[in-house]
Amino acid sequence: MAKNAGGVLLPVSAEPGKGDGEAALFKGSAMTRRGAVAALSYMSCSVLLVMFNKAALSSYKFPCANVITLLQMVCSTCLLYVLRRLKIISFTNSEPSVPSDSLFFVPFRILLRTSPLSLSYLLYMLASMESVRGVNVPMYTTLRRTTVAFTMTMEYFLAKQKHTPPIIGSVALIVFGAFIAGARDLSFDARGYAIVFVANITTAVYLATINRIGKSSGLNSFGLMWCNGLVCGPAVLLLTYIQGDLKKTIEFPYLYSPGFQVVLLFSCTLAFLLNYTIFWNTILNSALTQSMCGNLKDFFTVGLGWVLFGGLPFDLLNVIGQGLGFVGSGMYAYCKIKGK
């Protein structure tokens, strides 16, 4: 927890020595109450962020997804700097080991140690932002459900994490449902589908890396976000400059539109909250639980996406596939709560 001057506690990560003794969600549950709050917080932020990103890229037809990613990183890093400078938050699980007037707030060796996490975050952000553009919201959420299979694989190779047959069965049901749901939409946009699957792979690598590096770095959620911003911000700025996105942004006809600026403001704010809750949820629970939360929140994403942006016409296969995915997610949640 980080403590501000008013005594308000901000959840940042699992504190050493306290996770095991924390009250379980239910008797015998493998998930704590704080873990459940982290999961619900992530799902809320994720649903809203997809809506605002889709509004910017599709409704306003903003051509530069990387610029939105850059703005989100800059806003997040600036906010973290101000909060740390005012000593409202800390970047470590214990007392800060670097003076408050230090440029980086964390030791340079820690910055290097977390660089694989930052690079995986960069790929995750770029792929995820671009994947929203070419696929309608219902199909986007359907295809993104297959992330759980990639995450399970990455957890095994990076952390040697093994799962029980009920967990594996729930993941298989989700993936099967995703293919059923998309069976009649495979000709919609091959490039868009390919980018979504690339986003799935980068998401899996990112979550597994959080689970591996985040817990051993000594940094809390805010500290990991800070390191990501320091490493990835300059890289995204260089990329947008090389691609000419900055010039396109200046020439964008809706740049000074109040509606578009409000969408960008909410996008940047929600991106900060989403990144925080991703770290919080993954460290408190697991990378696979984080992926499953992404599936559970899809019920609201699909509904809002259909209402606000349109999408696929009613199709029985799509409904069946969506239903199988939700059943699989529910099975995983049940197994997690029951400690299986």
C-alpha positions as CSV (number, residue, x, y, z in Angstrom):
1,M,0.0,0.0,0.0
2,A,1.1,3.6,-0.6
3,K,0.1,6.1,2.0
4,N,-0.5,9.8,1.3
5,A,-0.4,12.7,3.7
6,G,-4.1,12.3,4.6
7,G,-3.6,8.7,5.6
8,V,-5.5,7.3,2.6
9,L,-4.2,3.9,1.6
10,L,-3.7,3.2,-2.1
11,P,-3.6,-0.4,-3.2
12,V,-0.4,-1.0,-5.2
13,S,0.5,-4.7,-5.1
14,A,0.6,-7.7,-2.9
15,E,2.6,-6.8,0.2
16,P,5.2,-9.3,1.3
17,G,4.0,-11.5,4.1
18,K,0.4,-10.3,3.9
19,G,-1.1,-12.1,1.0
20,D,-1.4,-15.5,2.6
21,G,-3.1,-14.2,5.7
22,E,-5.6,-12.0,3.9
23,A,-9.3,-13.0,4.2
24,A,-10.5,-15.2,1.3
25,L,-13.4,-14.2,-0.8
26,F,-15.3,-17.2,0.3
27,K,-14.4,-20.1,2.7
28,G,-11.8,-22.2,0.9
29,S,-11.5,-19.7,-1.9
30,A,-8.2,-19.3,-3.8
31,M,-9.0,-15.6,-4.4
32,T,-8.9,-12.9,-1.7
33,R,-11.3,-10.1,-1.3
34,R,-8.6,-7.6,-2.4
35,G,-8.0,-9.8,-5.4
36,A,-11.7,-9.7,-6.3
37,V,-11.7,-5.9,-6.1
38,A,-8.6,-5.7,-8.3
39,A,-10.3,-8.0,-10.9
40,L,-13.5,-5.9,-10.9
41,S,-11.6,-2.7,-11.2
42,Y,-9.7,-3.9,-14.2
43,M,-12.8,-5.1,-15.9
44,S,-14.6,-1.7,-15.5
45,C,-11.6,0.2,-16.8
46,S,-11.1,-2.1,-19.7
47,V,-14.7,-1.9,-21.0
48,L,-14.7,1.9,-20.9
49,L,-11.2,2.2,-22.5
50,V,-12.2,0.0,-25.5
51,M,-15.3,2.2,-26.1
52,F,-13.3,5.5,-26.1
53,N,-10.5,4.1,-28.2
54,K,-13.0,2.8,-30.7
55,A,-14.7,6.2,-30.7
56,A,-11.5,8.0,-31.5
57,L,-10.3,5.5,-34.2
58,S,-13.6,4.7,-35.9
59,S,-16.2,7.4,-35.1
60,Y,-13.8,10.3,-35.6
61,K,-11.6,8.3,-38.0
62,F,-8.4,9.4,-36.3
63,P,-5.6,7.8,-38.4
64,C,-2.8,7.6,-35.9
65,A,-3.3,4.9,-33.2
66,N,0.3,5.2,-32.2
67,V,-0.2,8.9,-31.3
68,I,-3.0,7.9,-28.9
69,T,-0.6,5.3,-27.3
70,L,2.0,8.1,-27.0
71,L,-0.4,10.5,-25.3
72,Q,-1.5,7.8,-22.9
73,M,2.1,7.1,-22.0
74,V,3.0,10.8,-21.6
75,C,-0.1,11.5,-19.4
76,S,0.6,8.4,-17.3
77,T,4.3,9.2,-16.7
78,C,3.6,12.9,-15.9
79,L,0.9,11.9,-13.4
80,L,3.2,9.4,-11.7
81,Y,5.9,12.0,-11.5
82,V,3.7,14.5,-9.8
83,L,2.2,12.0,-7.4
84,R,5.7,10.7,-6.5
85,R,7.2,14.2,-6.2
86,L,4.4,15.1,-3.8
87,K,5.1,11.8,-1.9
88,I,1.5,10.7,-2.4
89,I,2.7,7.4,-3.7
90,S,5.8,5.3,-3.6
91,F,7.4,3.2,-6.3
92,T,8.6,0.4,-4.1
93,N,7.0,-2.2,-1.9
94,S,9.0,-0.8,1.1
95,E,10.4,2.6,1.9
96,P,11.8,4.4,-1.2
97,S,15.5,3.5,-1.6
98,V,16.2,6.5,-3.9
99,P,16.0,10.2,-2.7
100,S,12.9,12.1,-3.9
101,D,15.0,14.5,-5.8
102,S,16.5,11.7,-8.0
103,L,15.7,12.0,-11.7
104,F,14.4,8.4,-12.1
105,F,13.1,7.7,-8.6
106,V,14.3,4.1,-9.0
107,P,17.9,2.7,-9.2
108,F,19.2,2.5,-12.8
109,R,19.9,-1.2,-12.2
110,I,16.2,-1.8,-11.5
111,L,15.3,0.1,-14.7
112,L,17.5,-2.2,-16.6
113,R,16.1,-5.2,-14.8
114,T,12.6,-4.3,-15.8
115,S,13.5,-3.5,-19.4
116,P,12.1,-6.8,-20.7
117,L,8.8,-6.0,-19.1
118,S,8.9,-2.5,-20.7
119,L,9.6,-3.9,-24.1
120,S,6.8,-6.4,-23.9
121,Y,4.5,-3.6,-22.7
122,L,5.5,-1.5,-25.8
123,L,4.6,-4.4,-28.1
124,Y,1.4,-5.0,-26.2
125,M,0.3,-1.4,-26.4
126,L,1.0,-0.9,-30.1
127,A,-0.6,-4.2,-31.2
128,S,-3.6,-3.7,-28.9
129,M,-4.3,-0.2,-30.1
130,E,-4.0,-1.1,-33.8
131,S,-6.2,-4.2,-33.4
132,V,-9.2,-2.1,-32.4
133,R,-9.3,-0.4,-35.7
134,G,-10.0,-3.1,-38.3
135,V,-12.5,-5.3,-36.4
136,N,-15.9,-4.5,-35.1
137,V,-16.2,-4.4,-31.3
138,P,-18.2,-7.7,-30.9
139,M,-15.7,-9.7,-33.1
140,Y,-12.8,-7.9,-31.5
141,T,-13.8,-9.1,-28.0
142,T,-14.5,-12.6,-29.4
143,L,-11.1,-13.0,-31.0
144,R,-9.3,-11.5,-27.9
145,R,-10.8,-14.3,-25.8
146,T,-8.2,-16.6,-27.3
147,T,-5.6,-14.7,-25.3
148,V,-6.1,-17.1,-22.4
149,A,-4.6,-20.0,-24.4
150,F,-1.5,-18.0,-25.3
151,T,-1.2,-16.8,-21.6
152,M,-1.4,-20.3,-20.3
153,T,1.3,-21.4,-22.7
154,M,3.5,-18.4,-21.8
155,E,3.0,-19.1,-18.0
156,Y,4.2,-22.6,-18.5
157,F,7.4,-21.7,-20.5
158,L,8.3,-18.6,-18.4
159,A,7.2,-19.6,-14.9
160,K,6.7,-23.3,-15.2
161,Q,3.1,-22.7,-14.0
162,K,0.9,-25.8,-14.4
163,H,-2.9,-25.8,-14.2
164,T,-5.5,-28.4,-13.2
165,P,-7.8,-30.2,-15.8
166,P,-10.9,-28.1,-14.9
167,I,-8.9,-24.9,-15.6
168,I,-7.6,-26.3,-18.9
169,G,-11.1,-27.4,-19.8
170,S,-12.5,-23.9,-19.2
171,V,-9.8,-22.4,-21.4
172,A,-10.5,-24.9,-24.2
173,L,-14.2,-24.1,-24.1
174,I,-13.4,-20.4,-24.4
175,V,-11.2,-20.9,-27.4
176,F,-13.7,-23.2,-29.1
177,G,-16.5,-20.6,-28.5
178,A,-14.3,-17.9,-30.1
179,F,-13.9,-20.0,-33.3
180,I,-17.6,-20.8,-33.4
181,A,-18.5,-17.1,-33.0
182,G,-16.2,-16.0,-35.8
183,A,-17.0,-18.9,-38.2
184,R,-19.1,-16.7,-40.5
185,D,-17.0,-13.6,-40.2
186,L,-13.6,-15.0,-41.4
187,S,-13.8,-13.0,-44.6
188,F,-14.5,-9.7,-42.8
189,D,-10.9,-8.4,-42.6
190,A,-8.0,-10.8,-42.8
191,R,-5.5,-8.1,-41.8
192,G,-7.6,-7.0,-38.9
193,Y,-7.9,-10.6,-37.6
194,A,-4.1,-11.1,-38.0
195,I,-3.4,-8.0,-35.9
196,V,-5.8,-9.1,-33.2
197,F,-4.0,-12.5,-32.9
198,V,-0.6,-10.6,-32.8
199,A,-2.1,-8.6,-30.0
200,N,-3.2,-11.8,-28.2
201,I,0.4,-13.1,-28.3
202,T,1.9,-9.8,-27.1
203,T,-0.7,-9.6,-24.3
204,A,0.2,-13.1,-23.1
205,V,3.9,-12.3,-23.1
206,Y,3.3,-9.1,-21.2
207,L,1.1,-10.7,-18.5
208,A,3.5,-13.6,-18.0
209,T,6.4,-11.1,-17.8
210,I,4.6,-9.1,-15.1
211,N,4.1,-12.3,-13.1
212,R,7.8,-13.2,-13.4
213,I,9.6,-9.8,-13.2
214,G,7.0,-7.7,-11.3
215,K,7.0,-9.8,-8.1
216,S,10.8,-10.0,-7.9
217,S,11.8,-6.4,-8.9
218,G,10.9,-4.8,-5.5
219,L,8.6,-2.3,-7.3
220,N,4.9,-2.0,-6.8
221,S,2.3,-1.3,-9.6
222,F,3.2,2.4,-9.7
223,G,6.9,1.7,-10.0
224,L,6.5,-0.8,-12.8
225,M,4.3,1.7,-14.7
226,W,6.9,4.4,-14.2
227,C,9.7,2.2,-15.6
228,N,7.5,1.3,-18.6
229,G,6.9,5.0,-19.3
230,L,10.6,5.9,-19.1
231,V,11.6,3.1,-21.5
232,C,8.7,3.1,-23.9
233,G,7.8,6.8,-24.2
234,P,10.9,7.8,-26.2
235,A,10.6,4.7,-28.4
236,V,6.9,5.5,-29.3
237,L,7.8,9.1,-29.9
238,L,10.5,8.1,-32.4
239,L,8.2,5.7,-34.1
240,T,5.4,8.3,-34.6
241,Y,8.0,10.8,-35.9
242,I,9.4,8.3,-38.4
243,Q,5.9,7.2,-39.6
244,G,4.8,10.8,-40.0
245,D,2.0,10.4,-37.5
246,L,2.8,13.7,-35.7
247,K,2.2,15.6,-39.0
248,K,-1.0,13.7,-39.6
249,T,-2.2,14.6,-36.1
250,I,-1.6,18.3,-36.6
251,E,-3.5,18.2,-39.9
252,F,-6.4,16.1,-38.4
253,P,-9.6,18.1,-39.0
254,Y,-11.2,17.2,-35.7
255,L,-8.1,17.9,-33.6
256,Y,-9.6,20.9,-31.9
257,S,-13.1,19.5,-31.7
258,P,-14.3,19.5,-28.1
259,G,-15.9,16.1,-28.6
260,F,-12.7,14.6,-29.9
261,Q,-10.6,16.2,-27.1
262,V,-12.9,14.8,-24.5
263,V,-12.6,11.3,-26.0
264,L,-8.8,11.6,-25.9
265,L,-8.9,12.9,-22.3
266,F,-11.0,9.9,-21.1
267,S,-8.8,7.6,-23.2
268,C,-5.6,8.8,-21.5
269,T,-7.2,8.7,-18.0
270,L,-8.6,5.2,-18.5
271,A,-5.3,4.0,-19.9
272,F,-3.6,5.0,-16.7
273,L,-6.2,3.3,-14.5
274,L,-6.2,0.2,-16.8
275,N,-2.4,-0.2,-16.6
276,Y,-2.5,0.2,-12.8
277,T,-5.3,-2.4,-12.4
278,I,-3.5,-4.8,-14.8
279,F,-0.5,-4.8,-12.6
280,W,-2.6,-4.9,-9.4
281,N,-4.7,-7.8,-10.6
282,T,-1.9,-9.8,-12.2
283,I,0.4,-9.5,-9.1
284,L,-2.4,-10.2,-6.6
285,N,-3.9,-13.1,-8.6
286,S,-2.2,-14.5,-11.7
287,A,-1.6,-13.8,-15.4
288,L,-4.2,-16.4,-16.3
289,T,-6.8,-14.8,-14.0
290,Q,-6.0,-11.5,-15.6
291,S,-6.8,-13.0,-19.0
292,M,-10.0,-14.5,-17.7
293,C,-11.1,-11.2,-16.3
294,G,-10.7,-9.9,-19.8
295,N,-13.2,-12.5,-21.0
296,L,-15.7,-11.9,-18.2
297,K,-15.9,-8.2,-18.9
298,D,-16.6,-9.0,-22.6
299,F,-20.3,-9.4,-21.9
300,F,-20.5,-5.6,-21.3
301,T,-18.0,-4.7,-24.1
302,V,-20.0,-6.7,-26.6
303,G,-23.3,-5.2,-25.5
304,L,-22.1,-1.6,-25.5
305,G,-20.2,-2.1,-28.8
306,W,-23.3,-3.4,-30.6
307,V,-25.3,-0.5,-29.3
308,L,-22.8,2.3,-29.9
309,F,-20.8,1.2,-32.9
310,G,-22.8,-1.5,-34.6
311,G,-21.3,-4.8,-35.6
312,L,-22.4,-8.2,-36.8
313,P,-26.0,-8.8,-37.6
314,F,-27.8,-11.4,-35.4
315,D,-26.4,-14.8,-36.2
316,L,-27.1,-18.0,-34.3
317,L,-23.5,-19.3,-34.5
318,N,-22.2,-16.0,-33.2
319,V,-24.6,-16.2,-30.2
320,I,-23.6,-19.8,-29.5
321,G,-19.9,-19.0,-29.6
322,Q,-20.3,-16.0,-27.4
323,G,-22.3,-18.1,-24.9
324,L,-19.7,-20.8,-24.8
325,G,-17.0,-18.2,-24.1
326,F,-19.0,-16.8,-21.2
327,V,-19.7,-20.3,-19.8
328,G,-15.9,-21.1,-20.0
329,S,-15.1,-17.9,-18.2
330,G,-17.7,-18.7,-15.6
331,M,-16.2,-22.2,-15.1
332,Y,-12.8,-20.7,-14.5
333,A,-14.1,-18.2,-12.0
334,Y,-15.9,-21.0,-10.2
335,C,-12.8,-23.1,-10.0
336,K,-10.7,-20.1,-8.8
337,I,-13.2,-19.2,-6.1
338,K,-13.5,-22.8,-4.9
339,G,-9.7,-23.1,-4.9
340,K,-9.5,-25.8,-7.6
